Amino acid sequence: MLAIRPRTLFAAASPVILGTALAMAFGLANPTVAVLALIGALGIQISANLANDYWDAKRGADGPGRLGPPRVTSAGLLSPRAVLLGLAVSIAISCLAGAGLVYRAGWPILLLGVLSLLLALAYTAGPFPLAYLGLGDVFTFVFFGVVATAGTFYVQTLVLVWHAVVLGVVPGFYSVALIALNNLRDADEDRLVGKRTTAVRFGKEFARKEIVFSMLAPAVVPLVFLDAGLFSVLGTALCVLLGLALGIPVVRAVRRITDMREINALFPKVGKACLLLSIAMAVAFFV
């Protein structure tokens, strides 16, 4: 469970919830395809987590001074071979679910699925790992937010609309907040091992501002759907207020934290914020 990192799975499920809700609003939802999309999304997220655990340990990024929860490879809780075996299993599950989606929606989903999985692995693996180049934030926003949400909508409806892309920025921003929190906490250790995250490249204050923006921006998105006539005034107001209520406590905490170990308590709050606002916005299509 430490290796899988369950708290990150909320962010992986949220795009599927939003994409399916939009498909329902258009009267084109497909429950079987939605389940396959959920399995695929969770599988890719777990694959990314296991790959990150293994390759960070291999590169020496998880040393004894680590401030976050124990990493199973570096801590010796699981052997590297066991972690790689788990990675192989999660990739296989993702591919099996993806095969059904490809059968349903064709080569565009094959392309997106393969690219998403490869980039999830390339976050810390390969000769040019995204996290070590400071590109993890961009990758996470695009693929775990926009692509995942729009892709979920597409595999069910076989069409693509701008609403699905805009919806995807909600889990996209929350996923960036998770990455930025991790980067802020580990900035000093990452600098020592040459891991050039955005917090290392641009400083801790940049990371704090990135987290603040990423936690508050999702609260604005419901206004777009009010303007498009898909949300009622009541539904929009409730979603905006919920987004602010979930985001402001994290923002306040980030601004005052000096002991970086306190950041660990914020990860589940961000994951729950992503899930709860996604559910609220999914409901708002029908109230």
N, C-alpha and C positions, 0 to 999 in steps of 0.2 A: 504493500500500500504506500510506503514511503516513496518507492521508485515511481509508481504510477501517478502520484500527486493528485488525489481526488479533487482537491479544491480547484484545480484548473479545468476540471471537466464541466463545471457549470458554464464556463465561457464557450466550450465546444458544443454544448447542447443548445445554447441560446440561438445561434443562427438557424438551426433546424426548426426551432419553435417559431421564430419570426417568419421564415420562408414558408412554412406550412400554413401559418395563419393567413398570410397574404394569398396563398393559393386557395384557401377556403373562402376568403372574401371574394375571390373571382369565380368561385364555384367550380374549381378545377383540382381540388386536393385529392391525393391518392395515398391512403393510409399505409399501404404496403411499401410504397416507394419512400414515404417519410421515415418509416422504421429503418429501411436500408440506409437512408441518408444519415440517420442518427448513429447507427452502428459504424458507418464509415468515418463520420466526424470524430467520434470518440476514439476509434482505432488510430486515426492519424495523430490525435492529440497525445494519446498514450505512447505511440511510437516516438514522437518528438521528445517526450519526457524521458523515456528510457535511453534514447540516443544521447540526450543532453547529459544524463547521469554518467553514462559510460565514457563519452569522449571528453567531458570536462575532467573526469578523473585521470584519463590517459594523458591529458595535456597539463595536468598538475594544477588545475584551476580550483579544486576543492581541497585546500590544504587544512592543516590543523586549526588555523585561525578562522575558519568559516563561521559566519554569524547566523546563517540560516539553518533549517532543519538538516539532519544528517543525510548525506548522499550515500546510497547503499554500496556503490562500487568503491568509492574512496574510503568509506568507513569499514569495509570488509564484511558488511552484513550479507552481501551476496557476492558470489564470484563474478568476475567479468564475463565468464562464459554463460552463467545463469542470466545475467542481464541481457546479453546478446540473444540468448534463446527466447527470452520474453519479448524482445524487440522483434524477432522473426515471427513469433506467434501473432503479435499485434498487427504487423504488416500483412500477414496472411489473412487475418480477419478483415482488415480494411479492403484488401483486394477482392475477397469473396463478396463483400457487400457492394463494392464498386462494380463488380462484374454485372450484378443485377441492374445497377443504375446505367451502365453503358448499354446493356441490352435494351433498356427503356428509352434512353435519350441519345445514344449514338456517340460518334467520335468527339464532339465537343467536351462531353463529360469524361471521356477517356483521357483527353489531353489535360483537362483541369485536375483530374484525380491524380494522374502520374506526376504532374508538376507540383501539386500540393504535397504529395508524399515525399518527393525528392527534396523539396525545399524545407520540409519539416526535419528531415534527416540532416540537411546541410546547415541547419541552424548552428550546430557545433561540430559537425563532421566534415570530412573532406579537406582539401588543400586551402580552401577559402571559406571558412565557416562564417556565416552571416553575423552571429553574435560577436565574434572577435573583430569584425570589420565595422561594427556599429550600425548594421543594417537590419538587426532583428526587429526593431520597432516597426519599420516600414513593411517588412514581410508579414508580421503578425497582423497588422491592420488590414492589409489587402487580402490575405488568404484565410485568416481565421475570422474575418469580419465580412467584408464585401463579397468575396468569392464564395464563401461557405453559405451565406444567406441567399445570394442570387442563384447559386447553383442548386440549392434545395428547392427554390421556387421553380427553376427551369426544369428539373427532372420530373416534376409533377405536372407541369402545365405545357411543357415543350415550347414555351415562348418566354421572352425576357422583357421586362418592363422596368422603367427607371425607379419605380417604387421599391423594387427588390434591392437595387443597388443602394439607395438611401437608407433603407432599413439596416443594411449591413454595417453601416458606420457605428451603430449602437454597440454590438458586441466587439466591433473593431476597436473602438476607443477603450472599452473596458479591458480588452486584451493588452492594449498598449500600456494601460495603467499597471497591469500585473508585471509586464516586462520592465517598466520603468522603476517600479518598487524594488524589484529584484536587483536592477542595475544600481540603484541608489544605495541599497544596503551593502552590496558587494564591491562598490567602486574602488576602495583602497586595495583590496585583495586582487581585484581584476587588473588594476594598473601594474601590480607587481609581476603578473604572469603574462602581460602583453595582451590582455583581452580588452580591446578598444571599444567598449560599449559607448553609448551616447553620454552616459554619466561620466565616463573617463575622458572622452573627447571634449565635452563642453562644460563639464563641472557638475557638482551636486545641485547647485541652485537651478541649473537648466533642468535636471531630472525632476526636481520638486515642481517646477512650473509645468513640465510635461504631464505630471501626475494630476495636478490641479485641473488643467485643461481637459484631460482625458476623462476625469470623473464628472465634470460639469457639462461638457458638450452633449452627451446623450440626452440630457433633459430638454434640449432645444429641438431635437428631431421630431417629437410629436407635433410641433407646430407646422411642420411641412405637410403632414398628413391631414391636419385640419384645413389647411389652405387647399389641399387637393380634394377635399370633400369626402375623405375616407374615415376621418375621426369626427365625432361629435365634439361640441364645445366642452361638455362635461368630461368625456373620455380624455380629451387633450389636457384639460386642467389637472385631472387626477394623475396622469402620466408625468406631466411636468413637475408637479409637486412631489411625486414619489421619487423621480430622478434626482431632484435637489435634496430631498430628505436622506436619500441613500448616499449621495456624493459628498455633501458638506461635512459630515463627521470624518470621512477619510481625508478630505482636504485640510481640515483643522489639525488632524493628527500629524499629517505630513509636514505642515508648516512648523510645528513645535518640536518634533522629534530631534533629539541629539544623540541618543543611544540607538544605533542602527538595529540592534536586536529587537527593538520595539516594533519594527516594520513587519516582523513575522505575524503579528496579530492582525494586520490589515489585509493580508491576502484573502482569507475567507470572507471578509466584508466586501471586498471588490467582486469576488465570485458570486456572492449572493445578490449583490446589487445588479450585476449583469443579468442573472437569472430572473429576479423579481421584476425588473423593468421590462425585460423581454416578454414575460408572461402578461404583464399589465398592458403592454402595447398590442399583444396578440388578442387580448380580450377587447381592447378598444375598437377593433374593427367591427365589433358586433353589438356595441352598446351606444 
